Amino acid sequence: MRFDEYRRHDAVGLAGLIAKGEVGVADVLEATIARAEQINPVINAIVHTQYDRARATTRSGLPDGPFKDVPFLIKDLAVLDAGEPARFGSSL
């Protein structure tokens, strides 16, 4: 999936495409990662990546839900994720 295709859909739309088999989970994830890698040096919004973990998780399967298989970011503010750093948005 190219980014110009990806950007035409919100999370619900991407979930629908994946559920219908019109696009693969790995294709959506790789488009997401490619765009993040392209734009993040400019905006510096992603300080800790979990790309390999995301790839492994999508391969192992995710639980059902409205956004199943749709990539997302976690803002490091009062959200704890086992095994990952928790800085709560501060370098202190």
Secondary structure, DSSP 4 states (H G I P E B T S, - for coil): --HHHHTT--HHHHHHHHHHTSS-HHHHHHHHHHHHHHHHHHH---SS--HHHHHHHHHH----STTTT------SSS---TTS---TT---
